[in-house]
């Protein structure tokens, strides 16, 4: 039985220089990047702070999957105009569930509706298994953050990483940078990722080199054309959170 992933490459921000140099598609994913301190049992005044840490980590990770705000406008009678911005609040009730906070409305995710989650988070052994399962879900059971196309995968990914590290370093020194990036009219994948709170350790990229899957010889410009067509469709099918086009 062949390995379904043998045609793909997987890289971190530290290893993108090992990516293929040819035409291809790529997708960035978010890892929890959780360590033992995020789930191990640690009692403070009788309270297991290990459980609190993992609940907080999952809450932050959930919030990063918020869809971009929707800018709306409508026209009424007598030339009246209505406009405004709608924000994705999906993460709010999920955060309440993670923290066992009471539901504020009937539509909220009350903690009693997720007993499997609560039981897993209350047990140090199950917390570790939960993190293992979530990390192993990449990329098959996870949504991509961003889908892109490149004439040279190695160069394109290196550019992403350079920008990401630059803005991440700025944000670590000045937290207000993230808010500025959120409000910026022009943005890139790197600035959007930093604005949402991602760190270099949390990003993984999977690549698909067209040179390796298309057996017939084709000039680079034709492969680029095919890659762009595939990227256009993939973005509209999957609508990655940090994509724009």
Backbone as CSV, one residue per row, in Angstrom:
resi,resn,N_x,N_y,N_z,CA_x,CA_y,CA_z,C_x,C_y,C_z
1,UNK,0.848,-1.198,0.000,0.000,0.000,0.000,0.881,1.245,0.000
2,UNK,0.617,2.149,-0.945,1.448,3.350,-1.061,1.077,4.371,0.014
3,UNK,2.039,5.166,0.383,1.825,6.217,1.373,1.104,7.383,0.698
4,UNK,-0.102,7.758,1.178,-0.854,8.847,0.529,-0.150,10.197,0.631
5,UNK,0.834,10.311,1.523,1.519,11.588,1.699,2.867,11.644,0.991
6,UNK,3.209,10.605,0.251,4.554,10.563,-0.327,4.797,11.666,-1.352
7,UNK,3.733,12.216,-1.927,3.899,13.283,-2.909,3.912,14.676,-2.278
8,UNK,3.691,14.726,-0.992,3.653,16.003,-0.297,4.924,16.218,0.515
9,UNK,5.231,17.482,0.761,6.319,17.828,1.661,5.755,18.549,2.867
10,UNK,6.384,18.381,4.011,5.944,19.068,5.232,7.132,19.822,5.812
11,UNK,6.923,21.131,6.087,8.021,21.958,6.564,7.549,22.894,7.670
12,UNK,8.485,23.276,8.514,8.221,24.279,9.541,8.903,25.574,9.113
13,UNK,8.755,26.599,9.925,9.420,27.868,9.613,10.937,27.720,9.599
14,UNK,11.442,26.691,10.283,12.885,26.479,10.354,13.418,25.638,9.194
15,UNK,12.537,24.973,8.435,13.021,24.034,7.417,12.518,24.334,6.002
16,UNK,11.911,25.504,5.770,11.362,25.785,4.439,12.442,25.843,3.364
17,UNK,13.697,26.034,3.759,14.773,26.066,2.765,15.017,24.678,2.161
18,UNK,14.345,23.662,2.698,14.454,22.314,2.147,13.317,22.007,1.165
19,UNK,12.414,22.952,0.964,11.279,22.747,0.061,11.750,22.677,-1.388
20,UNK,10.954,22.061,-2.271,11.334,21.979,-3.688,11.459,23.363,-4.318
21,UNK,12.226,23.440,-5.387,12.430,24.725,-6.059,11.491,24.916,-7.246
22,UNK,10.616,23.946,-7.507,9.746,24.028,-8.675,8.384,24.644,-8.404
23,UNK,7.543,24.605,-9.462,6.177,25.123,-9.389,5.338,24.224,-8.475
24,UNK,4.477,24.834,-7.678,3.638,23.997,-6.834,2.618,24.769,-6.023
25,UNK,1.845,24.022,-5.278,0.846,24.571,-4.372,1.310,24.343,-2.941
26,UNK,0.837,25.190,-2.043,1.197,24.999,-0.642,0.043,25.457,0.248
27,UNK,0.007,24.936,1.450,-1.021,25.331,2.414,-0.404,25.394,3.808
28,UNK,-0.678,26.492,4.499,-0.212,26.662,5.875,-1.276,26.174,6.848
29,UNK,-0.838,25.506,7.899,-1.732,25.001,8.939,-1.227,25.470,10.301
30,UNK,-2.137,25.457,11.278,-1.780,25.874,12.633,-1.689,24.678,13.557
31,UNK,-0.556,24.548,14.210,-0.348,23.511,15.205,-0.572,24.095,16.598
32,UNK,-0.996,23.269,17.547,-1.144,23.740,18.925,0.204,24.101,19.539
33,UNK,1.247,23.389,19.113,2.588,23.577,19.681,2.546,23.498,21.208
34,UNK,1.825,22.500,21.711,1.672,22.331,23.158,2.773,21.433,23.706
35,UNK,3.215,21.743,24.907,4.224,20.925,25.577,3.682,20.376,26.885
36,UNK,4.468,19.547,27.567,4.017,18.922,28.823,3.464,19.910,29.840
37,UNK,4.045,21.112,29.906,3.582,22.100,30.877,2.155,22.561,30.594
38,UNK,1.681,22.307,29.374,0.327,22.710,29.013,-0.727,21.699,29.444
39,UNK,-0.299,20.502,29.883,-1.307,19.517,30.292,-0.956,18.778,31.590
40,UNK,0.299,18.788,31.991,0.678,18.037,33.181,-0.046,18.544,34.430
41,UNK,-0.349,17.612,35.327,-1.003,17.975,36.581,-0.057,18.807,37.453
42,UNK,-0.556,19.910,37.960,0.222,20.755,38.864,-0.763,21.425,39.821
43,UNK,-0.676,21.073,41.069,-1.632,21.583,42.051,-1.134,22.867,42.697
44,UNK,-2.017,23.854,42.725,-1.767,25.100,43.440,-2.987,25.379,44.299
45,UNK,-2.795,25.252,45.615,-3.895,25.436,46.572,-5.079,24.529,46.228
46,UNK,-4.729,23.289,45.870,-5.761,22.298,45.588,-6.374,22.380,44.207
47,UNK,-5.900,23.299,43.382,-6.446,23.471,42.032,-5.440,22.964,41.012
48,UNK,-5.916,22.158,40.052,-5.048,21.630,39.006,-4.867,22.704,37.934
49,UNK,-3.758,23.449,38.017,-3.523,24.529,37.058,-3.153,23.978,35.681
50,UNK,-2.764,22.699,35.616,-2.500,22.090,34.314,-3.753,22.085,33.459
51,UNK,-4.887,21.786,34.080,-6.160,21.806,33.361,-6.494,23.226,32.916
52,UNK,-6.254,24.191,33.791,-6.529,25.586,33.445,-5.668,26.048,32.274
53,UNK,-4.406,25.621,32.260,-3.507,26.028,31.172,-3.984,25.489,29.826
54,UNK,-4.380,24.210,29.803,-4.816,23.636,28.533,-6.139,24.255,28.084
55,UNK,-7.038,24.516,29.027,-8.298,25.179,28.672,-8.017,26.551,28.051
56,UNK,-7.081,27.286,28.649,-6.738,28.609,28.123,-6.082,28.503,26.753
57,UNK,-5.199,27.520,26.592,-4.527,27.320,25.303,-5.539,26.998,24.207
58,UNK,-6.472,26.101,24.500,-7.492,25.743,23.512,-8.400,26.928,23.209
59,UNK,-8.669,27.748,24.209,-9.486,28.932,23.986,-8.806,29.920,23.065
60,UNK,-7.507,30.156,23.289,-6.757,31.080,22.422,-6.682,30.544,20.999
61,UNK,-6.454,29.229,20.882,-6.338,28.622,19.558,-7.667,28.715,18.808
62,UNK,-8.759,28.508,19.515,-10.086,28.611,18.903,-10.343,30.024,18.398
63,UNK,-9.954,31.024,19.195,-10.204,32.418,18.823,-9.479,32.806,17.543
64,UNK,-8.355,32.144,17.265,-7.583,32.499,16.066,-8.282,32.050,14.778
65,UNK,-9.291,31.199,14.897,-10.000,30.741,13.714,-11.195,31.626,13.371
66,UNK,-11.262,32.789,13.957,-12.366,33.697,13.655,-12.281,34.170,12.209
67,UNK,-13.434,34.205,11.555,-13.476,34.696,10.176,-13.287,36.209,10.169
68,UNK,-12.765,36.773,9.090,-12.602,38.231,9.013,-13.957,38.922,9.141
69,UNK,-13.988,40.154,9.655,-15.256,40.896,9.778,-15.927,41.089,8.419
70,UNK,-17.230,41.110,8.434,-17.999,41.371,7.216,-18.405,42.839,7.190
71,UNK,-18.060,43.533,6.129,-18.468,44.918,5.963,-19.748,44.938,5.139
72,UNK,-20.847,45.429,5.735,-22.152,45.368,5.092,-22.697,46.767,4.829
73,UNK,-23.501,46.861,3.777,-24.219,48.109,3.508,-25.561,47.758,2.886
74,UNK,-26.557,48.586,3.172,-27.903,48.341,2.639,-28.586,49.676,2.385
75,UNK,-29.495,49.681,1.435,-30.242,50.893,1.112,-31.720,50.675,1.414
76,UNK,-32.322,51.687,2.015,-33.737,51.627,2.332,-34.515,52.651,1.536
77,UNK,-35.728,52.902,1.952,-36.556,53.889,1.264,-36.061,55.302,1.533
78,UNK,-36.425,56.208,0.661,-36.078,57.626,0.786,-34.571,57.849,0.928
79,UNK,-33.794,57.047,0.190,-32.338,57.201,0.120,-31.613,56.931,1.441
80,UNK,-32.269,56.215,2.338,-31.565,55.875,3.579,-30.516,54.800,3.302
81,UNK,-29.393,54.931,3.978,-28.277,54.002,3.796,-27.871,53.451,5.159
82,UNK,-27.694,52.137,5.209,-27.275,51.472,6.435,-25.939,50.784,6.168
83,UNK,-25.017,50.895,7.105,-23.731,50.231,6.934,-23.176,49.850,8.294
84,UNK,-22.295,48.864,8.275,-21.695,48.434,9.538,-20.802,47.227,9.338
85,UNK,-20.237,46.777,10.436,-19.315,45.646,10.398,-19.821,44.556,11.329
86,UNK,-19.814,43.309,10.844,-20.216,42.160,11.649,-18.977,41.339,11.992
87,UNK,-18.801,41.033,13.271,-17.650,40.260,13.721,-18.063,38.822,14.018
88,UNK,-17.141,37.906,13.763,-17.367,36.492,14.057,-17.208,36.271,15.564
89,UNK,-18.296,35.924,16.234,-18.278,35.714,17.682,-18.346,34.237,18.048
90,UNK,-18.060,33.359,17.097,-18.173,31.917,17.325,-17.331,31.453,18.509
91,UNK,-16.160,32.051,18.648,-15.239,31.591,19.690,-15.720,31.922,21.101
92,UNK,-16.613,32.898,21.240,-17.040,33.339,22.568,-17.757,32.236,23.342
93,UNK,-18.821,31.628,22.788,-19.478,30.547,23.545,-18.590,29.322,23.717
94,UNK,-17.698,29.056,22.757,-16.785,27.921,22.907,-15.834,28.181,24.069
95,UNK,-15.368,29.416,24.195,-14.481,29.772,25.305,-15.193,29.586,26.644
96,UNK,-16.484,29.922,26.685,-17.248,29.728,27.929,-17.322,28.244,28.271
97,UNK,-17.500,27.421,27.252,-17.556,25.981,27.495,-16.222,25.481,28.035
98,UNK,-15.125,25.956,27.433,-13.800,25.523,27.871,-13.520,25.948,29.311
99,UNK,-14.024,27.107,29.693,-13.769,27.617,31.040,-14.875,27.243,32.019
100,UNK,-15.843,26.472,31.547,-16.992,26.069,32.370,-17.817,27.266,32.838
101,UNK,-17.761,28.355,32.097,-18.570,29.520,32.452,-20.016,29.261,32.061
102,UNK,-20.981,29.812,32.818,-22.390,29.582,32.486,-22.757,30.207,31.147
103,UNK,-23.674,29.578,30.453,-24.121,30.092,29.158,-24.893,31.385,29.349
104,UNK,-24.727,32.333,28.433,-25.441,33.601,28.520,-26.719,33.587,27.705
105,UNK,-26.839,32.622,26.794,-28.057,32.520,25.996,-28.288,31.056,25.652
106,UNK,-29.484,30.774,25.162,-29.830,29.389,24.842,-28.954,28.824,23.734
107,UNK,-28.366,29.702,22.922,-27.553,29.233,21.798,-26.098,28.995,22.192
108,UNK,-25.722,29.411,23.413,-24.339,29.236,23.853,-24.009,27.762,24.076
109,UNK,-22.707,27.457,24.006,-22.243,26.094,24.243,-22.108,25.871,25.754
110,UNK,-23.201,25.559,26.395,-23.161,25.293,27.822,-22.230,24.111,28.091
111,UNK,-21.490,24.179,29.203,-20.525,23.128,29.538,-21.180,21.760,29.627
112,UNK,-22.471,21.738,30.015,-23.154,20.446,30.155,-23.355,19.773,28.805
113,UNK,-23.183,20.526,27.717,-23.363,19.959,26.387,-22.080,19.337,25.850
114,UNK,-21.000,19.429,26.608,-19.729,18.858,26.151,-19.087,18.043,27.266
115,UNK,-19.790,17.029,27.793,-19.222,16.248,28.907,-17.943,15.525,28.522
116,UNK,-17.817,15.091,27.262,-16.605,14.399,26.829,-15.409,15.336,26.897
117,UNK,-15.624,16.605,26.547,-14.549,17.601,26.601,-14.143,17.859,28.047
118,UNK,-15.131,18.047,28.909,-14.838,18.332,30.308,-14.092,17.170,30.963
119,UNK,-14.527,15.948,30.705,-13.879,14.780,31.307,-12.442,14.650,30.807
120,UNK,-12.221,14.917,29.526,-10.871,14.825,28.966,-9.950,15.880,29.571
121,UNK,-10.471,17.087,29.759,-9.649,18.174,30.282,-9.387,18.030,31.779
122,UNK,-10.251,17.329,32.482,-10.066,17.152,33.924,-9.024,16.089,34.261
123,UNK,-8.690,15.233,33.307,-7.754,14.137,33.548,-6.394,14.441,32.916
124,UNK,-5.297,14.482,33.700,-3.961,14.727,33.119,-3.605,13.737,32.016
125,UNK,-3.929,12.452,32.205,-3.608,11.438,31.193,-4.402,11.663,29.919
126,UNK,-5.688,12.013,30.069,-6.524,12.245,28.887,-6.174,13.566,28.210
127,UNK,-5.712,14.541,28.983,-5.302,15.813,28.378,-4.162,15.581,27.394
128,UNK,-3.190,14.780,27.798,-2.063,14.490,26.910,-2.542,13.772,25.659
129,UNK,-3.465,12.832,25.805,-3.978,12.094,24.653,-4.779,13.008,23.732
130,UNK,-5.493,13.963,24.310,-6.262,14.913,23.505,-5.331,15.763,22.648
131,UNK,-4.249,16.270,23.255,-3.274,17.067,22.500,-2.649,16.225,21.389
132,UNK,-2.307,14.971,21.708,-1.727,14.074,20.704,-2.670,13.897,19.525
133,UNK,-3.962,13.699,19.810,-4.952,13.506,18.746,-5.108,14.760,17.891
134,UNK,-5.138,15.932,18.540,-5.304,17.181,17.796,-4.095,17.471,16.908
135,UNK,-2.892,17.176,17.397,-1.693,17.405,16.591,-1.629,16.424,15.420
136,UNK,-2.054,15.166,15.656,-2.015,14.156,14.600,-3.051,14.432,13.511
137,UNK,-4.032,15.268,13.810,-5.096,15.561,12.842,-4.609,16.410,11.668
138,UNK,-3.446,17.064,11.836,-2.886,17.865,10.736,-2.303,16.968,9.652
139,UNK,-2.562,17.217,8.383,-3.467,18.228,7.840,-4.825,17.655,7.439
140,UNK,-5.001,16.337,7.532,-6.194,15.701,6.957,-7.488,16.167,7.616
141,UNK,-7.484,16.304,8.929,-8.708,16.665,9.638,-8.700,18.123,10.086
142,UNK,-7.863,18.931,9.475,-7.747,20.339,9.855,-7.946,21.235,8.634
143,UNK,-8.515,22.408,8.869,-8.698,23.371,7.785,-7.411,24.161,7.567
144,UNK,-7.067,24.461,6.329,-5.856,25.269,6.080,-6.082,26.718,6.482
145,UNK,-5.013,27.374,6.914,-5.079,28.805,7.197,-4.953,29.611,5.908
146,UNK,-4.170,29.061,4.970,-3.850,29.815,3.754,-3.430,28.836,2.677
147,UNK,-3.925,29.037,1.464,-3.533,28.215,0.317,-2.895,29.136,-0.717
148,UNK,-1.712,28.766,-1.187,-1.016,29.610,-2.142,-0.399,28.832,-3.284
149,UNK,0.140,29.589,-4.234,0.775,29.010,-5.410,2.135,29.674,-5.584
150,UNK,3.094,28.932,-6.123,4.439,29.493,-6.276,5.119,28.944,-7.512
151,UNK,5.892,29.795,-8.177,6.740,29.335,-9.270,7.938,28.594,-8.705
152,UNK,8.417,29.054,-7.563,9.486,28.374,-6.826,9.034,28.263,-5.370
153,UNK,8.625,27.086,-4.972,8.110,26.891,-3.626,9.095,27.345,-2.555
154,UNK,10.349,26.999,-2.728,11.355,27.328,-1.721,11.454,28.841,-1.502
155,UNK,11.513,29.589,-2.599,11.645,31.045,-2.478,10.395,31.663,-1.871
156,UNK,9.237,31.194,-2.338,7.985,31.772,-1.855,7.798,31.528,-0.356
157,UNK,8.062,30.321,0.085,7.893,29.994,1.496,8.920,30.725,2.354
158,UNK,10.124,30.893,1.829,11.149,31.638,2.565,10.720,33.091,2.757
159,UNK,10.061,33.662,1.738,9.551,35.024,1.850,8.483,35.111,2.942
160,UNK,7.558,34.148,2.939,6.533,34.096,3.985,7.179,34.080,5.374
161,UNK,8.136,33.188,5.547,8.768,33.008,6.861,9.532,34.264,7.276
162,UNK,10.260,34.872,6.341,11.010,36.086,6.660,10.061,37.183,7.150
163,UNK,8.952,37.382,6.428,7.984,38.395,6.826,7.347,38.039,8.163
164,UNK,7.026,36.780,8.321,6.379,36.345,9.553,7.286,36.569,10.760
165,UNK,8.543,36.201,10.631,9.481,36.376,11.737,9.701,37.852,12.047
166,UNK,9.735,38.673,11.002,9.947,40.112,11.201,8.800,40.734,11.998
167,UNK,7.564,40.476,11.557,6.415,41.069,12.246,6.176,40.420,13.606
168,UNK,6.492,39.142,13.725,6.347,38.461,15.003,7.294,39.048,16.038
169,UNK,8.514,39.375,15.612,9.484,39.983,16.522,9.001,41.362,16.974
170,UNK,8.417,42.114,16.050,7.890,43.433,16.423,6.756,43.299,17.433
171,UNK,5.863,42.335,17.183,4.702,42.158,18.059,5.113,41.684,19.451
172,UNK,6.191,40.894,19.533,6.632,40.409,20.837,7.191,41.545,21.692
173,UNK,7.721,42.590,21.039,8.252,43.749,21.765,7.163,44.762,22.078
174,UNK,6.171,44.842,21.203,5.095,45.821,21.373,3.759,45.168,21.010
175,UNK,2.962,44.740,22.008,1.697,44.051,21.748,0.715,44.858,20.900
176,UNK,0.848,46.200,20.886,-0.079,47.018,20.098,0.110,46.801,18.604
177,UNK,1.248,46.208,18.217,1.506,45.938,16.796,0.433,45.017,16.220
178,UNK,-0.008,44.032,17.008,-1.022,43.097,16.513,-2.311,43.818,16.147
179,UNK,-2.733,44.748,16.999,-3.958,45.488,16.713,-3.785,46.364,15.475
180,UNK,-2.610,46.957,15.322,-2.341,47.775,14.127,-2.418,46.929,12.872
181,UNK,-1.884,45.714,12.952,-1.923,44.824,11.791,-3.356,44.390,11.475
182,UNK,-4.174,44.206,12.510,-5.576,43.832,12.280,-6.315,44.918,11.517
183,UNK,-5.976,46.167,11.796,-6.691,47.294,11.195,-6.097,47.749,9.867
184,UNK,-4.939,47.205,9.514,-4.266,47.644,8.283,-5.114,47.330,7.055
185,UNK,-5.206,48.253,6.129,-6.021,48.058,4.921,-5.337,47.088,3.965
186,UNK,-4.012,47.137,3.924,-3.265,46.205,3.095,-2.569,45.204,4.001
187,UNK,-2.625,43.960,3.634,-2.022,42.939,4.485,-1.528,41.776,3.650
188,UNK,-0.732,40.918,4.284,-0.232,39.700,3.653,-0.556,38.539,4.578
189,UNK,-0.288,37.319,4.122,-0.512,36.177,5.005,0.259,36.341,6.304
190,UNK,1.506,36.800,6.200,2.350,36.936,7.390,1.761,37.925,8.388
191,UNK,1.333,39.088,7.921,0.798,40.090,8.842,-0.526,39.628,9.446
192,UNK,-1.354,38.946,8.660,-2.623,38.449,9.199,-2.382,37.364,10.246
193,UNK,-1.394,36.506,10.008,-1.088,35.439,10.961,-0.582,36.018,12.275
194,UNK,0.295,37.000,12.199,0.817,37.632,13.413,-0.307,38.363,14.141
195,UNK,-1.168,39.046,13.382,-2.285,39.768,13.993,-3.196,38.836,14.781
196,UNK,-3.343,37.597,14.310,-4.202,36.629,14.996,-3.495,35.923,16.142
197,UNK,-2.221,36.249,16.359,-1.520,35.713,17.515,-0.707,34.460,17.274
198,UNK,-0.511,34.067,16.027,0.291,32.872,15.752,1.776,33.175,15.938
199,UNK,2.508,32.165,16.385,3.960,32.265,16.549,4.621,31.324,15.547
200,UNK,5.913,31.521,15.258,6.595,30.644,14.298,6.490,29.162,14.655
201,UNK,6.476,28.844,15.929,6.426,27.440,16.350,5.089,26.781,16.019
202,UNK,4.070,27.581,15.765,2.733,27.032,15.532,2.407,26.807,14.060
203,UNK,3.242,27.274,13.162,2.915,27.184,11.737,3.651,26.038,11.047
204,UNK,2.890,25.271,10.279,3.464,24.192,9.464,2.927,24.354,8.047
205,UNK,3.762,24.064,7.058,3.316,24.191,5.673,3.487,22.863,4.949
206,UNK,2.469,22.521,4.168,2.509,21.312,3.335,2.573,21.749,1.881
207,UNK,3.414,21.107,1.107,3.604,21.495,-0.290,3.270,20.346,-1.232
208,UNK,2.868,20.718,-2.433,2.613,19.752,-3.504,3.318,20.263,-4.746
209,UNK,4.423,19.632,-5.108,5.204,20.050,-6.271,4.615,19.436,-7.531
210,UNK,4.234,20.270,-8.488,3.617,19.755,-9.718,4.609,18.959,-10.548
211,UNK,5.898,19.270,-10.444,6.920,18.508,-11.178,6.893,17.034,-10.799
212,UNK,6.489,16.761,-9.544,6.543,15.395,-9.038,5.262,14.603,-9.282
213,UNK,4.175,15.283,-9.641,2.918,14.548,-9.842,2.466,14.521,-11.299
214,UNK,3.038,15.395,-12.134,2.683,15.403,-13.558,3.815,14.762,-14.330
215,UNK,3.534,13.611,-14.899,4.591,12.830,-15.546,5.036,13.421,-16.877
216,UNK,4.086,13.969,-17.642,4.454,14.519,-18.941,5.283,15.796,-18.760
217,UNK,6.274,15.971,-19.633,7.070,17.191,-19.583,6.207,18.388,-19.941
218,UNK,6.338,19.456,-19.178,5.586,20.678,-19.435,6.451,21.855,-19.028
219,UNK,6.451,22.929,-19.818,7.249,24.108,-19.461,6.721,24.725,-18.166
220,UNK,7.603,25.380,-17.418,7.211,25.969,-16.137,6.004,26.896,-16.217
221,UNK,5.905,27.661,-17.326,4.784,28.597,-17.424,3.438,27.873,-17.512
222,UNK,3.430,26.678,-18.132,2.187,25.908,-18.219,1.850,25.278,-16.865
223,UNK,2.887,24.825,-16.163,2.653,24.281,-14.827,2.136,25.377,-13.891
224,UNK,2.661,26.576,-14.036,2.209,27.702,-13.215,0.735,27.990,-13.517
225,UNK,0.351,27.910,-14.775,-1.035,28.149,-15.165,-1.962,27.137,-14.490
226,UNK,-1.560,25.873,-14.517,-2.353,24.813,-13.885,-2.416,25.032,-12.368
227,UNK,-1.283,25.399,-11.782,-1.234,25.623,-10.331,-2.157,26.768,-9.926
228,UNK,-2.176,27.852,-10.721,-3.038,28.984,-10.404,-4.508,28.603,-10.515
229,UNK,-4.831,27.790,-11.522,-6.215,27.338,-11.675,-6.641,26.480,-10.483
230,UNK,-5.757,25.598,-10.050,-6.056,24.742,-8.897,-6.182,25.579,-7.630
231,UNK,-5.286,26.553,-7.469,-5.342,27.409,-6.281,-6.657,28.177,-6.230
232,UNK,-7.102,28.689,-7.380,-8.347,29.454,-7.438,-9.523,28.614,-6.948
233,UNK,-9.580,27.381,-7.411,-10.669,26.488,-7.002,-10.548,26.078,-5.533
234,UNK,-9.346,25.711,-5.098,-9.151,25.262,-3.718,-9.521,26.361,-2.719
235,UNK,-9.173,27.602,-3.034,-9.513,28.700,-2.134,-11.016,28.896,-2.021
236,UNK,-11.731,28.700,-3.120,-13.178,28.885,-3.081,-13.905,27.682,-2.495
237,UNK,-13.298,26.528,-2.583,-13.888,25.349,-1.948,-13.704,25.372,-0.429
238,UNK,-12.500,25.765,0.006,-12.162,25.612,1.425,-12.126,26.924,2.210
239,UNK,-12.078,28.064,1.519,-12.122,29.377,2.160,-11.216,29.459,3.393
240,UNK,-9.910,29.327,3.206,-8.988,29.365,4.354,-9.109,30.670,5.137
241,UNK,-8.961,30.568,6.448,-9.219,31.675,7.354,-8.376,32.918,7.077
242,UNK,-7.114,32.704,6.707,-6.223,33.848,6.502,-5.986,34.122,5.024
243,UNK,-6.837,33.567,4.179,-6.764,33.859,2.749,-7.547,35.119,2.434
244,UNK,-7.338,35.661,1.246,-8.036,36.882,0.871,-8.613,36.839,-0.541
245,UNK,-7.923,36.229,-1.501,-8.360,36.330,-2.890,-9.528,35.388,-3.175
